[in-house]
Amino acid sequence: MPIYAYKCSACGHAKDVLQKISDAPLSVCPECGQSTFSKQVTAAGFQLKGSGWYVTDFRGNGGGQGGSASPSAPSESAAPAAAPAAAPAAPAAPAAGSSAS
């Protein structure tokens, strides 16, 4: 069940409430009794953990669970990369002070 954050716009009372998704939203403030209690928009309050999830396996330090390697690390079975082809040399710039006629 998700936890929803509520806040009263009249008295400022804030409360986190564990509710089913199908439950009707609360509207009456438990502190002042006015019907100004409303749901707040908040960030998700969970983190995925366990073998196979990005946060544990592909953090980049190579110490993840499940034996997965970092995606930036080359695998042992990969063939060595070929050297890049030499780029053609750029044409030489004309010497300073010479004029092209």
C-alpha positions, 0 to 999 in steps of 0.5 A: 500500500502506498503512503500519501502525504497530506497537508491542511491549507488552513492550519498547516498540519501535515501527516503521512497516511498509509492508504489503498489506491482505491481508498477515497482521499481524505479531506477533513483535517484531523487537527482542526476539523476543517475540510481543507486537508489535501494530498501533496505531490511528493517524490517516490519514496522507494529504492529498488534493491536486489540482484539484477537491479541497476542500483546494485549491479551497474553502479560502476564500481564493479562490486555489484551483487549477482556477478554482473560487471560494469557496463563500461568495463570490457568483457574478457571475451571481447576481441581487442579493438583495432587501431584507428586508421591514420587520418590524412594530413591537413594541407599546409597553410601558406607562409605569413607574408607571401601573397598568392598571385 
